[in-house]
Protein backbone atom coordinates (compact mmCIF):
# COMPACT_ATOMS: atom_id res chain seq x y z
CA UNK A 1 0.00 0.00 0.00
CA UNK A 2 2.88 2.34 0.82
CA UNK A 3 4.34 1.85 -2.68
CA UNK A 4 0.95 2.61 -4.24
CA UNK A 5 0.71 5.74 -2.13
CA UNK A 6 4.18 6.91 -3.19
CA UNK A 7 3.45 6.26 -6.86
CA UNK A 8 0.12 8.07 -6.69
CA UNK A 9 1.62 11.04 -4.91
CA UNK A 10 4.35 11.33 -7.53
CA UNK A 11 1.79 11.16 -10.32
CA UNK A 12 -0.74 13.56 -8.82
CA UNK A 13 1.05 16.63 -7.53
CA UNK A 14 -1.84 19.04 -7.86
CA UNK A 15 -5.57 18.70 -7.57
CA UNK A 16 -7.85 18.87 -10.57
CA UNK A 17 -11.40 19.91 -11.32
CA UNK A 18 -14.14 18.76 -13.66
CA UNK A 19 -17.88 18.64 -13.92
CA UNK A 20 -19.75 16.53 -11.44
CA UNK A 21 -20.72 13.06 -12.60
CA UNK A 22 -24.26 12.00 -11.84
CA UNK A 23 -24.24 8.45 -10.45
CA UNK A 24 -24.54 6.60 -7.18
CA UNK A 25 -21.69 7.10 -4.75
CA UNK A 26 -20.43 3.98 -2.99
CA UNK A 27 -19.85 3.89 0.75
CA UNK A 28 -16.09 3.79 0.11
CA UNK A 29 -16.17 6.84 -2.12
CA UNK A 30 -18.43 8.70 0.31
CA UNK A 31 -15.94 7.97 3.10
CA UNK A 32 -13.03 9.04 0.86
CA UNK A 33 -14.82 12.34 0.14
CA UNK A 34 -15.50 12.88 3.86
CA UNK A 35 -11.85 12.22 4.71
CA UNK A 36 -10.75 14.59 1.95
CA UNK A 37 -13.05 17.35 3.20
CA UNK A 38 -11.87 16.88 6.79
CA UNK A 39 -8.23 16.97 5.67
CA UNK A 40 -8.86 20.28 3.93
CA UNK A 41 -10.34 21.75 7.11
CA UNK A 42 -7.67 20.27 9.39
CA UNK A 43 -4.87 21.44 7.11
CA UNK A 44 -6.18 25.02 7.13
CA UNK A 45 -6.27 24.96 10.93
CA UNK A 46 -2.79 23.44 11.08
CA UNK A 47 -1.38 26.01 8.66
CA UNK A 48 -2.86 28.83 10.73
CA UNK A 49 -1.28 27.44 13.91
CA UNK A 50 2.05 26.91 12.17
CA UNK A 51 2.07 30.50 10.87
CA UNK A 52 1.25 31.80 14.35
CA UNK A 53 4.06 29.73 15.88
CA UNK A 54 6.48 31.12 13.30
CA UNK A 55 5.49 34.64 14.31
CA UNK A 56 6.16 33.82 17.98
CA UNK A 57 9.47 31.96 17.53
CA UNK A 58 12.70 33.92 17.15
CA UNK A 59 14.97 32.74 14.34
CA UNK A 60 17.66 32.15 16.94
CA UNK A 61 15.46 29.67 18.82
CA UNK A 62 16.39 26.04 18.17
CA UNK A 63 12.74 25.25 17.41
CA UNK A 64 12.74 27.64 14.44
CA UNK A 65 14.65 25.29 12.13
CA UNK A 66 12.22 22.51 13.03
CA UNK A 67 9.31 24.78 12.10
CA UNK A 68 11.00 25.53 8.77
CA UNK A 69 11.33 21.81 8.07
CA UNK A 70 7.73 21.22 9.13
CA UNK A 71 6.56 24.00 6.81
CA UNK A 72 8.51 22.44 3.93
CA UNK A 73 6.89 19.07 4.64
CA UNK A 74 3.45 20.69 4.83
CA UNK A 75 3.88 22.35 1.43
CA UNK A 76 4.88 18.98 -0.03
CA UNK A 77 1.93 17.26 1.70
CA UNK A 78 -0.55 19.86 0.47
CA UNK A 79 0.27 18.87 -3.11
CA UNK A 80 -0.95 15.35 -2.29
CA UNK A 81 -4.43 16.54 -1.31
CA UNK A 82 -5.89 15.78 -4.72
CA UNK A 83 -9.53 16.37 -5.56
CA UNK A 84 -11.49 13.20 -6.08
CA UNK A 85 -13.04 12.46 -9.47
CA UNK A 86 -16.69 13.36 -9.77
CA UNK A 87 -16.61 16.00 -7.06
CA UNK A 88 -16.92 19.70 -7.66
CA UNK A 89 -14.22 22.29 -7.08
CA UNK A 90 -15.13 24.25 -3.99
CA UNK A 91 -12.48 26.88 -3.41
CA UNK A 92 -13.06 29.63 -0.89
CA UNK A 93 -12.61 33.19 -2.08
CA UNK A 94 -8.91 34.00 -2.30
CA UNK A 95 -7.76 30.39 -2.45
CA UNK A 96 -5.52 29.33 -5.30
CA UNK A 97 -7.38 27.61 -8.12
CA UNK A 98 -4.56 25.83 -9.90
CA UNK A 99 -5.21 22.32 -11.11
CA UNK A 100 -3.59 19.59 -13.11
CA UNK A 101 -6.61 18.35 -15.04
CA UNK A 102 -4.78 15.17 -16.05
CA UNK A 103 -4.64 14.09 -12.40
CA UNK A 104 -8.38 13.57 -12.11
CA UNK A 105 -8.44 11.48 -15.28
CA UNK A 106 -5.71 9.27 -13.80
CA UNK A 107 -7.56 9.00 -10.48
CA UNK A 108 -10.72 7.91 -12.28
CA UNK A 109 -8.91 4.66 -13.10
CA UNK A 110 -8.72 3.80 -9.40
CA UNK A 111 -11.46 1.84 -7.68
CA UNK A 112 -13.42 3.45 -4.88
CA UNK A 113 -11.53 1.23 -2.43
CA UNK A 114 -8.19 2.48 -3.81
CA UNK A 115 -9.38 6.10 -3.57
CA UNK A 116 -10.35 5.48 0.05
CA UNK A 117 -6.94 3.95 0.77
CA UNK A 118 -5.24 6.94 -0.80
CA UNK A 119 -7.29 9.40 1.28
CA UNK A 120 -6.51 7.45 4.45
CA UNK A 121 -2.79 7.59 3.67
CA UNK A 122 -3.01 11.33 3.00
CA UNK A 123 -4.85 11.82 6.31
CA UNK A 124 -2.22 9.78 8.15
CA UNK A 125 0.55 11.98 6.77
CA UNK A 126 -1.32 15.10 7.95
CA UNK A 127 -1.76 13.57 11.38
CA UNK A 128 2.01 12.94 11.48
CA UNK A 129 2.66 16.60 10.65
CA UNK A 130 0.27 17.74 13.37
CA UNK A 131 1.88 15.40 15.91
CA UNK A 132 5.37 16.64 14.98
CA UNK A 133 4.16 20.23 15.38
CA UNK A 134 2.77 19.47 18.83
CA UNK A 135 6.08 17.86 19.79
CA UNK A 136 7.98 20.98 18.66
CA UNK A 137 5.80 23.26 20.77
CA UNK A 138 5.93 20.93 23.78
CA UNK A 139 2.47 19.36 23.61
CA UNK A 140 1.49 15.69 23.62
CA UNK A 141 0.34 14.11 20.37
TAGI-V833853 format. One record per backbone hydrogen bond with DSSP energy under -0.5 kcal/mol. CO is the residue of the C=O (numbers start at 1). NH is the residue of the N-H. E is the energy in kcal/mol with one decimal. If there is no record, write none. Layout:
co->[CO & CO]
nh->[NH & NH]
e->[E & E]
//
This chain:
co->[1 & 2 & 3 & 4 & 5 & 6 & 7 & 8 & 11 & 15 & 21 & 24 & 26 & 27 & 28 & 29 & 30 & 31 & 32 & 33 & 34 & 35 & 36 & 37 & 38 & 39 & 40 & 41 & 42 & 43 & 44 & 45 & 46 & 47 & 48 & 49 & 50 & 51 & 52 & 53 & 54 & 56 & 58 & 61 & 61 & 62 & 63 & 64 & 65 & 66 & 67 & 68 & 69 & 70 & 71 & 72 & 73 & 74 & 75 & 77 & 77 & 78 & 80 & 84 & 87 & 92 & 97 & 99 & 100 & 100 & 101 & 102 & 103 & 104 & 106 & 107 & 111 & 112 & 113 & 114 & 115 & 116 & 117 & 118 & 119 & 120 & 121 & 122 & 123 & 124 & 125 & 126 & 127 & 128 & 129 & 130 & 131 & 132 & 133 & 134 & 135]
nh->[5 & 6 & 7 & 8 & 9 & 10 & 11 & 12 & 13 & 100 & 23 & 26 & 30 & 31 & 32 & 33 & 34 & 35 & 36 & 37 & 38 & 39 & 40 & 41 & 42 & 43 & 44 & 45 & 46 & 47 & 48 & 49 & 50 & 51 & 52 & 53 & 54 & 55 & 56 & 57 & 57 & 58 & 61 & 64 & 65 & 66 & 67 & 68 & 69 & 70 & 71 & 72 & 73 & 74 & 75 & 76 & 77 & 78 & 79 & 80 & 81 & 81 & 82 & 87 & 18 & 95 & 99 & 101 & 103 & 104 & 105 & 106 & 107 & 108 & 109 & 110 & 115 & 116 & 117 & 118 & 119 & 120 & 121 & 122 & 123 & 124 & 125 & 126 & 127 & 128 & 129 & 130 & 131 & 132 & 133 & 134 & 135 & 136 & 137 & 139 & 138]
e->[-2.5 & -2.5 & -2.6 & -2.7 & -2.6 & -2.2 & -1.9 & -2.2 & -0.6 & -2.0 & -0.9 & -0.5 & -2.6 & -2.2 & -2.4 & -2.6 & -2.2 & -2.6 & -2.5 & -2.7 & -2.3 & -2.6 & -2.1 & -1.9 & -3.1 & -2.7 & -1.7 & -2.0 & -2.7 & -2.7 & -2.1 & -2.2 & -2.8 & -2.5 & -2.2 & -2.5 & -2.3 & -1.9 & -1.1 & -0.9 & -0.8 & -0.6 & -1.8 & -1.5 & -0.5 & -0.6 & -2.0 & -2.3 & -2.1 & -2.4 & -2.6 & -2.2 & -2.4 & -2.3 & -2.4 & -1.9 & -2.7 & -3.0 & -1.0 & -2.6 & -0.5 & -1.1 & -2.4 & -1.6 & -0.6 & -2.3 & -0.5 & -0.8 & -1.6 & -0.7 & -1.0 & -1.9 & -2.5 & -1.9 & -1.2 & -2.0 & -2.4 & -2.2 & -2.3 & -2.4 & -2.4 & -2.4 & -2.1 & -2.3 & -2.5 & -2.3 & -2.0 & -1.9 & -2.5 & -2.0 & -2.0 & -2.6 & -2.3 & -2.6 & -2.3 & -2.3 & -2.2 & -2.2 & -2.1 & -3.8 & -1.1]
//
